[in-house]
């Protein structure tokens, strides 16, 4: 029995414990799911990130022992901003168990009702993203005609990425007014912020305040009275349905349409919308709709007869409106190397230090995005040798 126990500890228990420690404190595995980082990283690249570079995790807490900070030019793995760190914003109720890479996250529900499962599979989040850090706190960034400017100086891709110069417009991909990346200790007053700026700060607050419910409130008034379910007949979202104010309100406050509780997403008409498919600049659509409605009301009426619609935004913390926020830690601006095919900080805003997870280090495996191999179909594994990108295996990322 003693021999068996020693063998078990030597061959199984100790290696497993060592692997758990390494995974928890040293490395993170990541799979590139899209072409947003081409030509540096490709869809189908599997890589390892070094966690300890940006801080050693402290056991049984969300804090880290600081080591270094991301600097512009580094490729960083981070948790998607604007998305709750824990389901339903409830850190006390849910315990994070494991990030299963392509299979999502698993949580333990400490307050699951009778008959409901304790183990929760949260397939849609929180997601880890990978982008290049292009700016940090205190720096000013802008995008003009698809080109990146840092502190007024145009930044080249230096052969690391690609982007196509076709038709340019006023989308975040092509145009971003100069913005200053917030600094730790800086107090931001909301009164003078645009809709997009306020949405970005709300996202930053979510990252830095994981124990609080941070919402984005929308108010529409007419003649001094708040309208609860106003329907904008001239604006369509999904199928042939008209959009109501209630639709925008639910989306802005929680990130989901109907229910902020995991793991569901709701459908409005034929369009599926969640954290990853809704961006702050889309709220400007509502401002344009209100202006259109007012112009429609104005037809054939005198100024005395007009009762214009008025729209206002506010940030709420645990249901209470706030008018300012003091930034707690370093903040970063992330972009994909394939700039015309990347949803990044131009769309969803800043990334807080709290969301930084690892520095991309090495590609340990690479499978062509058109591969015929399917994990759950063993007979397709015969194509594996032909579909592996052998030339990318064991490549150090910062040397690509």
N, C-alpha and C positions, 0 to 999 in steps of 0.2 A: 504493500500500500504506500509506504514511504517513497519507494522508487518511482511509483506511478505519479505521486504528487510532485516530486521533484521534476520529473520529465514533463508533466503538464505545465508547471510554472515556467520551465526553461523554454519549451517549444511553443507554448500558446499564450499563457497569461502575460509574461514579461514582454514578448514582442507586441502583443495587442496593446498593452498599456503604453509602451513606447510610441506606437503608431498614433494612439489617441493624443498623447502629449504633443507630438510633432504636428499633427493636424490642427490641434487647438491653438498652439502658440507659434508655430514656425512657418507653415506653408498653407496655401489654399489652391485647390484645383479649380480650373475655370475652362469652360468651352466657349469659343467664339461662335455666336449664333447668327451673325449677319456680316455684311460686307462693309460696315461703317468704319473699320480701321484699315481697310486696304490702302496702299499696298504693303503695309507693315504686317498686319495680321489678317488672316483669311478665315472665312466661314469654314468651320471644320477643324481649326487649330485647337489643340488641347494644351493648356499651359499651366505652369505652376507660378504662383505669386508668393513673395516673401512677406509674411505678416510682420515679423519682428523689425523690419526696416523702419516702419512708421510707429513702432511702439509695441512693447510686449504686453499681451493681455493679462490682466490680473484675475486669478481664479475666482469664480463665483461673483463676478461683478462685471459691469460694462466699461470699466475704466482700463487705461493702459499706462504702462511706464514709458514716458516719452523717450524716443531715441533720436528720430529725425523727422522732418516734415517734407511733403512733396514739394518739388520745385518745378517750375515751368520746363516742359520738355520730357518729363517722365511719364510713363504709361502706368496708369493707376487702376486698381480694382476697387470699386466702392459700391455701397448699397444705394439703390436708386432713390434720389431725393424726392420729398413730397409724399412718400408712401409710409404708412405707419410701421414702426419697427416691430410692433406686436399687434396681433389681430384685435380689431375693435378698439385700438389705442389703449388696451388694458394690459399693462405690463405685469400687474400683480396676479391676474387670473391665468395668463398663459406663460408657460415655460418653454423656451426654445430648446429643442432636442438636437436637431441635426439639419444641416443644409445638404440635401441629397443631389446637388449639382443639377443635372437635367430634369430631375424628378421633383423639384420644389423643396419646400421646407416642411418640417414636422414639428408640431407643438404639442405640449401636454396641457389639457384643459383642467385646471384645478377646481373649477366650479361647474363642471358639466352636469346638467340636469339628469335625473334618473332616466335610464334607458338610452341616453345619448353617449356616443363614444368619447372616451377620454383622450385618445390619440387623434389629433387633427392634422390632416394633410392639407397644407396651404400651397397648392400648386402654382398659384399666380403671384405669389410674393412672400416676403419682400425679395425683390430681384437684385442680383448683383450685376453691375455694368462695368465695362472697361473702356476707357477713353484716355486721351493724352491731356495732361494738365497743361494749360496754356497761359494761365494767370493765377496769381495768388492775392491775398489781402493787400490792399493799398494800391494795386496796379489798376490802370484804366484800359478797358478793352472795347474794341469796336469792330464791326464787320461792314465793309463797303464793297458792293458788287462781288460778294463772295470771297473777298480777301480780308485776312485777319490783320488787325492793327493792335499793337501792345504799346501803351504809353506813347501813342502817335507814330510809332515806327512799324512799317509793314513787316509781317513775319512770313518767311518762305517755308515751304514744307521740306526743303533740303532733301528731296528725293524720297522721303519716307511715305508720302501719301499721294493721293490723286484727287482731282476734282475737274469737272468739265465746265467750260464756259459756254453755256448755251444762252437761252433766254433768261434774263435776270428780272426779278421783280422786287417787291417790298416784303417778302417773307423773311422770317428769321434766318433762313439759309443764306440769303443774299444781303440782308441789311439789318444791322443792329446799331442803334445809337450808342455813343460812347457812354459806358457805365463804369463806375468805380466799384471794385470788389470790396465789400465791407471789411473793416478791420476789427479785431477783438477790442471790446470796450467802447466801440462806436455806437452812439444812440441814434436810431433812425426814426424820425418823425413821419407819421403816415399822411399828414395833411396834404403835403405837396406831391405825393407819389402818384404816378400813373397807374392804371389798372394792372398792367404787366408787372411793374415794379412791386406793387403791393402783393401780387400773387407770388412773386419770387420770395419776398420776405416771409410770407406765410409758410412757404415751403421750407425756408431756412429755420423758422421757428419750430416746425414739426420735427426737424432733425435734431435740434438742440434741446427740445422739451418733450422727450418721449413719454413722460408721465402725464402730459396734459393733452386735452382735446383742442386742437387749434383749427378753427373753422373760418371760412370766408363767406361773410354774410352779404346778401344782396337785398336792397330795398328799392321798391318802385312806388312812387307816390304820384297822386294826381289831386290837385286842389287840397293839398295838405293831408290827404288820406292815403294810408298804405294799401296797396293792391296785393292781394295774396296769390291769386291764380290767374293772372292776366294772360290771355292767349294772343300771341302775335300771329295773326292769320296769314301775313305775307311771308313768313319765314318757315321753311320746311327742314326737318331733320328726320331722315329715315323714312322711306316709303312716302306716303302722301299725308302724313300727320303734320299738323301745325305744332310749333314749339310754344310751350307755356313758360311763364316765369318760374313756376314751381320746378320745372325740369332743370333750368339753370341753377336754381337755388340748391337743389339736392346735389347736383354735380359739384358745385363749387364748395359746398360745406363739407362733404365727406369724401369726394373722389369717386363715389359710386352713385348710381341713380337711386336705388331704393333702399339698400341695406348695407351699412358700413361693416357689418359683421362678416367675418370670413365664412365660407370661402367663395361666396357667390358674386357674380357680376350680373347686372340687369341689362335688358335690351330695350331701347326706345326705338320703335319702328323696326327697321332692319339693321340698325347700326349698333355694334357692340362698343361700349366706351368704358375705359378704366383709367387707372393712373397713367399707363404708358401711351395712351392714345388721345389724351386731352392735355392741351397746353394753355398757358395763361393768355396768350395772344388771342385765343378763340373767344375769350370773354369780351374782347372788343367788338365781336359780332353783335353782342347784345346792345352795346352802345349805339352801333350803327342802326340796329333795328328800332331802338327807341327814337332816334333822330328821324327815321323814315316814318314812323307812326305819327310823330308830331307834325311832320310836313304834310301828311295825309289829312290830319285833323284841320290844318290851317287853310285848306282849300275852301274858299268861299266864306270864310269867317273873318270877323274883325278881331283886332288885338284884344278887345274887351271880352270877346266870347271864348277866347282860347283858354283851355285848361291843360297845359302841356304836361306830359309825363316827365318825371324826374327820377334819375337813377343814382344810387349811392352804394358804395362798397364799404365794408368794415371787416376788421379782423376780430374774432372772438376767441378768448381763451377760457375753456370750461364754461362757456355760455356768457361770459362777460366781455363787453367791448373794450378794446385797448387802443391807444392812439400812438404808442411808440414802442420800440423794442431795442434793447441793448445786446449787441452781438457778443457771444460768449467765447468763441474760439476762432482760429484761423479758418478762412473760407477760400474756396478754389473754383475756378472756371474750367470746365472740361469740354473738349471738342474731339470729334472723330477725325482721323487723318483723311478719310474719304468725305470731304466736307459737304459735298452735294448729296450725300446719301447717309447722313448721320443725324439722328435725333439726339441732341446733346444740350449743354447749358444754354445755348441760344433759344431753346424751346422750354426747358423746365427749370432753369435758374442755377443758383449756386449750390456747391457741395460743401457741407460742413466737415470739420475734422472728425467729428463723431462717426460719420459715414464712411470714412476712409478705411479700407480693410487691408490692402496689400499692394506691393510694387510688383508689376509683371516681370518675371525673371527668365523663364526658359520654356520653349515649346518641347513637350515630351512626346507628343503624338500628333499626327495631322492626317485627316481623312478628307479626300476630295468631296466638295459639297454635292456633287452628282453621284456619289457612291451608291452602289446597289446593295450595300450591306445594311441589314436591319437587325438590331439587337435581339428582337424576339423571334426571329426567323433563322434558326441555325443553318439552314441549307444555303443561305446567302453569304455565309462566312467564307465560302471558297473564293469570293471576289476580293477578300481583304488585302492580300499581298499586292494586287494590281491597283487597288484604290488608295493605298497609303501614299501620301506625299513624302517619300523617303528623304528628299532633299531638304525638308523643313524640320525633320526630327533632330532634337538636341541643339537647336539654334538658340543662342543667347539673344534675348529680345532687343536689348539696347544696341546690339551690333548689327541688327538687320538694316 
